Amino acid sequence: MKKTATVLAALALSGALAISGCAKDTTGTGATTPASGSAAAKYLSDAGVATPVTINLQYNPDHYGSSSDQEYGLIKQQLEATGLFTVNLQSTEWVTYSQERTKDAYPVFQMGWFPDFPDADNYLTPFFAANNFLKVHFEDTDAGKTIGAQIQAEVTQTDPAQRQAGIEAIQQALAEQLPTLPLLQGSQWAVTRANMTGVNLLISDELAFTTLSSPDKTKITIGTTDKTVTIDPAGSYDHGSLMLETQVYQFLMNFKPGDTAPSPDAADSCGFSAPTVYTCTLKSGLKFANGDDLTSSDVKFSFDRIIKINDDNGPSSLLGNLDSIDTPDPLTVNFNLKEANDQTFAQVLATSAGPIVDEQVMSPDALTPDNDIVKAQGFSGPYTFTTYNFNDTAVLVPYAGYNGGLDKPAQESITYKTFTDASNLRLSISNGDIDVAYRSLTPTDITTLQNDSNVTVYQAKGGEIRYIVFNMNTMPDGTSNYSDAQKLAIRQAIATSIDRDAISQNVYKGQYTPLCSYVPDGFVGATKAVCDMYPLDK
């Protein structure tokens, strides 16, 4: 059976896809050959770029699901079918990929994104403002600096209409430069045993653990293929790590299931006490599971260490508007902001940058090993760990001292198992070996499970996006053979040569849909700037 917030229409697939004005696909995969005089060819010839252009394109085979192989195989075929490109396609496992991508190792590479909070800015500031997590040097360019200023202006704009106009203008400017190329927008999916209840898919593309319930089991097992980088918040800015962090750490503000605005968690209240001062008052008597008091000093420590450590895989880019923190008393925290009236700051407190850690446990200037964190039990969220085997099995039990805004756990324990591939995850939920399968099943797996009476398939609108990233210094092939103008022409030629509809239908069976700009559908300010500016070559 299936429970869904958004019902997908059935998509008829054919062995060959014909696109008006293009040569017919002869591969059966959606690859097409542009007619002579294509826009892609003109971009390259006008910039004096000799063809075929070599592109070193890197993708990850595990973190974004097993269909990434097919997706990037199809992209390679589409680009090479133009006769304008030669694509060297390479893949790297996530543990290495997440490190190397920030060190100029990949000229052109795959990335995905799950929103930290339900605001369009979350698709702009973390990507393109100063100290962004992509680290591909776009912010160093003149265009990047100009767009960075535009982003800062929309963040602090209090008039909703003017802010929306600013977000739309930023996407137009980004489309002209193409530091990244948006490709696809996904839905959220979860599969449970048929008698499970309390399934909530959060707006930030996460599964709420606390509400999961079963009439015949007090111990629930959740399976995933998501990998964890670390449970130290200063070194993680990825979906797999956040999934565990949201269970064991408290946040000042947090999202309750179904809400699109954050509400107090460890805080009793939060709000602007001055245009550049955002003040939170903590609940009294908060404690970590190890007995340490949780005070404003821990809150200041948590945010300060993220900025100080500034790890390549950490969330420091979310704190770009934070100037300093002062704590006038044990229950009061003042966040002093660089720019007044930050319309996103309350939501930032509920993101990967927001977990409150125990300053008596965590190093102030370096990442703390996961096993040391678990041993010290510096947790004040709904759960603590009793077992933690990195990217294998973790056992979480309710923390009796949790005093926050989320539900108390509805079960005795949760076992969280990491699977190496989607096929084993599907077999485990189908056979009843696990109770919940969440991220990532293949489109074929989901279709199969929708016809399985022993399980329930849940779908909800998602903010997940998939996109290609260009390193401004090393694209397209890792050399310095091209001028900035030629690199832009190459990005523009690529943009007109990739068929999103073919990827959506032939790889994902419509479960991912074409993404045509930087802010996805469903968020205020979404446009189709990229597809409008770079229609598929005809």
N, C-alpha and C positions, 0 to 999 in steps of 0.2 A: 504494500500500500504506500501511498505518498501523501505527505502533508506539505503544502507549499504556500508561500506568500506571493509567489510570482510564477504563473504557469507558463512554461515554454511551449510555443507552438511546435508541432512536429515538422522536421525539415527533411524534405526528400533529397537524397544524395544520388548523384549519378557518377558513373565511371569517368566522365570527362566533362569539364566545365568550360563553357564558351562565354566569353565576355565581348560585348559589342565593341567593334573597332579593333579587336586584338585577334591575333592568330589563335586558332583553336588549340586547347591543351591536348597534347598527344601522349602525355605521361600518365594520365589518370590521377594526378595529384593536385591539379589546380594551377600548375605553372603555365604562364602565358607569355607569348612573345609580342612586344609592342610593335605596332606598325612602324614603317620607316618614318623618320622625322619626328620621333617621339619626344615628349617633353624631357625625359631623362637624358636622351642623347644630346638635346640642345643645351641643357644645363652644363653638361660636361664639355661640349665643344666650345661654348661661349667662354668657359673659364680656361680653355687650353689644356684640358685633361686628356691624356692619351688613354685609349681603351684597348683591351679590357683592364679595368681597375682591380687590383688585388685587394680583397678584404679579408682580414683575419678576424673571424667571428667566433666568439667563445660563448658557450652556453653551459648550463648546469643540468645534469641528468637526473638529479634526485630531489632537490629542494622544491622545485616548482611542479613536481609530478612527472610520472614516467612518460607522459605525452610530449614532453619537451623535445625528445629525440625526433618525433614526427614533425613537430612544429618547426624546428630549425632545419630539418631536412627539406621541408617544403619551402621555407624562406630561401635556402640556398638554391633550390631548383628555380624558383621564381626569378631571383636575381640573375642567375646564369642564363636563363632562357632569353633574357634581353640581348645577350651578346656583349653587354657593356661591362660585366663583372666576372671575375674569377673569385670564388669564395673558398677559403680554407676554413673548414668548419671543425672546431675542436671542442671537447667537453672536459670538465674538471669537477670532481666531487666537491660538495658544498664546504666542507671543512677547510679545504685549500682555496676554493673559489672565493669565499667570503674574505679571505686575507689578501689574496693577490689582486683582486679587482681594484683595491684602493692604492695599489703601488705601481700604477701605470703598466701593469703586466698585460692588459687586454686592450687593444685599440678599439674594438667594437664588441659589445657584450650584452647578454640577456640580463634583465632584472625584473622583479615583480614587487608589488607594494600592497600592503594592507593598511587601511587608514588608521591612524592613531586616534582620531576623533572626527565627528561628522561635520566638518567644515571644509570648504573648498581650499582654504589656505594650506591644509595639510598635504595638498598635492603641489604646493608651490614653494613655501619656505624651506622644508627639509631637502628639496631637490636643487633649488637654484639660488637661494640666498647665501650670504657669506657663511663659511664653515659648514656647508651642507654635507650630507652623508655620501653623496655620489663621488666627490673628490676627483672630478675629471677636468678641473681647471676652467670650467665655463665662467665661474664667478670672477675669474681674473681678467676676462676679456672686457673690452669697452661695452659691448652689448650686455654682458653679464652684470656689470656694475650698474648699468641703467635699469635693467630689469630688477635687480636687487633693490634699488631705490623704489621702484614701483610696488614691489611686494611689501616693503616696509610701510608704504603709504596705505595700502589696502588693509593691512593688519590693524592699523590705528584709526581707520575711518569709522566713525560712529553712525553715519547715515547709511542705512541698508541699501538704498538704491544706488548711491554713489559707490559704495563698496562693491556691489555686484558689477557695476560698470568697470571699475578698476580691475577686477578679477578677469573679466572678459577681455579687456585691453592687454593684460599681461599674457594671456594665452595667444592672442594675435601676434604679439612681439616674439613669444617663444616659437611659434610656428615659423616665423621668418628666419629664425636662427637654428632651430632643430638640435638643441643639445641632447635631447632624447627623442625617440620616435614612438609615440603611443601606438599600441597594437590591439589589445583585447581587454575587455572588462568581464569579470567573472561573477557567478552567483555563489552563494554559500550552500554547502551540502553537509548533512550529517545523516548517518544511518544507525538505527538502534534496533535492539530486539523489540518485538511488537508490543510488549507490555510495559516498556519504559515510558515514564512521564517526566514532565518538567524540563523539556528540551528547549533551550533558549539560545538562539544564535545572535550574538551581540552585534551592534552596529560597527564595531571595530573588527569584525570578522573573527570573533572568538566564540568559543563555546563556554557557557556558564556552567561551572562544575557544581556549585552549591545547590542548585534546584533539581538536579537529576535524581530521579527516584524510581523505585521498582517495588511492586507489591510483594515480591517473593525473595528479594535479595537486599541485604544491608551493606554488601560489599560489591562495588561496581568497578568494572574494568573498561578502560577507554583505550582505544588503539589509534595510532597516528603514524604517518611516515615523516612528519616534521622532525627536523633535527634541532637540537639545542646547541647554541654557541657557548653560553655560560649563563648561570643564574645570578651572576654579579651584574646588577643593572648598569654599572658604569661601562661594561664591555659588551652589551647586547642591544641590538636594535633590529630584532628579527622576530618573526611570528612564533617560531618554535620556542624560543627562550621566554617570550612574553607570556605564552600560554601557561607556563609554570609559575612565573613571577607573579602574575595576577592572583594566583591562588594563595601564596604564602606571604606576600608583602602587603602592608597597608599603603594606601595613597591618601593624600589630603582630600582629594576629590576623586570620585569614581563613577562609572556608568552602571546603573542598575539595569537588569534585563528589560529590554523594550524601550528604554529612555534614550533620547537623542541629546539630552543636556546632562552634564555631570551634577552630582549632588554630593554632600559631605560624606566622607568615610572616616578617616582619623580626625578630621576637622569637625568642630561643632558648627562653625560658620566660616565663610570666606567671602571677600568682596573688596572693592576699591575703597580705601580710606583716604586716598588722594589720587589725582590723575596718573601719577607714576608710582603709586604704592598699592600693592595688592596684599591685603592682610588676612591671615588665617588664624583663627583661635582653635586650639586643640581641645578635644575632649579631655577631661581630667581623669587621672588614674590609669592611663594607657600603659601597658607593659608588653614587652617581647616575651616569647615563649620560654626563654631562659631566665626570666625574672627581672631582667634589666628594665628600668623605667624608659618609656618613650616620651621624650620631651622635645621642645622646639630646637634644642641643641642637636638632636639626631636629625631633624628635618634639614636644618642648615647644613650639617655635615653631608647629608645624602646628596643634595644638589651641588654643593661646592666641590665634592670629589669627582662628580661626573664631568664638571667643567675643567678641573685641574688635570685629571687623567686624560681626558680628551682622546679616548681610544678610537681607532679607525672604525671599529664596529660598534661604537657606543652611540648614545642618543644626544650628545652634547649639542648637535645642530638644532635641536628643539628649544634650546635655552638661549638662543641668540639675543633675545631682548632682555635677558636678565643681567642687571648690572651688579647687584650685591644683595645680601640678605642680612638683616639684623634681627635679633631676638631679645626684645626688652624684658621678657620674663619667660618662665618655663613653658607657658601655654600659648605664647604669641609669636608669630612669624611674620615679618614684613619683607615682602619681595619688592625690591627697588628696581624699577624698570627703566630702560634707556629711553623708550618711547612711551608716551602717555596713551591711556585708553586702549590697551592691547585687547582686542576683541576675542583673542584665542587663548589667553593665558589660563583661564579656569580649566579649559580643556587640556592644555599642556600638562597640568598637574595630574591628569588621569592617564598619561601616556607612559611609554617606556622610560621617560625621564623622571617619573614620579614616585617609584617605590621608595618607601622610607626604610633605611637600613640602620642597624645598630652600630653606633660609632665605636663601641667597645669590641666589636667583632671585625669590622671591615678595615682594610688598610686605607689611609687617607690619600695616598698618592700612587697606588698600584692596584691592579685587579687582585681579588682574593680568590684562591682556588675553590671550586665548587664544594669539594669534600670538607674543607675547613668551614665553609659557610653552613653546611648542613649539620656538622658536628656541633657548632656553636649555637644553633637554634635561635638565630637572631630574626625571628619571624613574628609578625603581629597580625597577619591576614587570617582568613577563614580556616586555613590549613597549616600544618607543619609536615615535615617529612619524617617517616620512620625508616624508609629505605630510599637510597638514591644511587643508582648505577647509571652513569652518564650515557645518554642516548640508548638506553636499554630498558630498564624498569625503574619506576619510582612509585613508592607507596605514600599516599597522603592521608592523614587523619585529621579530624576537626580539632582546631585549637580552641579549647574551652574558654580561654580568656579573650577571644576576639570581641572587640567592642567597636563596631563600625557600621556603615550604612548598607552593607550587603546582607543577604539572607544567611542565616546560620546553615551549615551543611545539613542536607536531608538524609545523609547516609553515614554508615559507620566508618567506611574507608573507601578510597579510590586508588586503584592500581592503574598507572599510566604507562602503557607499553609502546615502545618505538619499534616500528616494523621497517625492514630494509626495502620493501617494495610494496606496491599497491595490490598486487595479486594475492600476496599472503594476507594483507589486511582484509581484502574482500572475502577470502575463504574463512577467515577467523570470525567475521561477523555473521556470515551465512551459516557456519557450523555451530554458532552459539558459544564459541570459545571466549569472545569478548562481548560486552554489552553495548558499546558505542564505537563507531568508526567515524573519525573526524579528521579529514585532510590526510592524504589526498588520494581519492579513488579516481580511476580513469573514467572518461565518459562512457566507455563500454561497460565498466563495472557498475556504474550508477544505473544504466539502462537495464542491466541484468537484475540488479537488486530491486528495482521497482516492480518486478514481476515475482518477487519472492514473498510469500505470505507470512514468513517467519520474521520479517523485519519491516520497519517503517522508514521511509526515506523522507527527510525534511529538506526543504529548499527555502532560501530567503534571498532577498535582494542583497547583493554584496558590493562593496567598494573596492574589491581587489582589482588591480590592473597589471597588465604585462606590457613590457616595453623594451626597446633596444636603446642602449646608451653608447654615446660616442665620446671617447677620450679626446679632448680638444688638442692635446699635444701629440698624440701618437697615431690617431686614426689616419687612414683606414688599415694600414698594414704594419704599423710599428716602426716606420721609418720617418724621416723628416723631409721627404721628397716633395711635399705639397705645400703651397702657400695657404694662408687662412681662407682666401677667396676660393681656392680650388677645393679645400676641405668642405666648405659650405656647399659648393656645387655637387660634390659627391653625396653629401647628406640629402640634398634635394632630389638627386637622381634616384637614390634608394627609396625615398619617400613615395615617389610616383610609380615604383616598380613592385611594391609588395601588396598583394591582394588579401586584405583582411577577411573578406567574406569567405574566400576559399579556405583559409586557415580555420575560421570559425566552424564551417560546415564539415570539411573533410577531416579535420583533426579532432575537433571538440564536439561535434554533433550539435552545434548550436548552444552548448552549455557555457561557452564564452562567446561574447558578442563583439563586433568591431568597436574599437575605441578610437574616436576621431579628434580628440584634443586632450589637454592636460588634466582637466577636471572632468571626471566621468559623469555619465548620466545619473540623475537623481540628486546631485548636489547643486546648490545655488551657484549660478555663474557658469554652468557647463555650456560649452559651445561645440562646434564641429570645425574649428579653425584649421586643423591640419588637413583633414579630408577636403575641405573647401579650397585650400590653397594648393594642395597637391593631389588632385584627382588621379585615379588609376589611369596609367597611360592607355590611350586608345589609338 
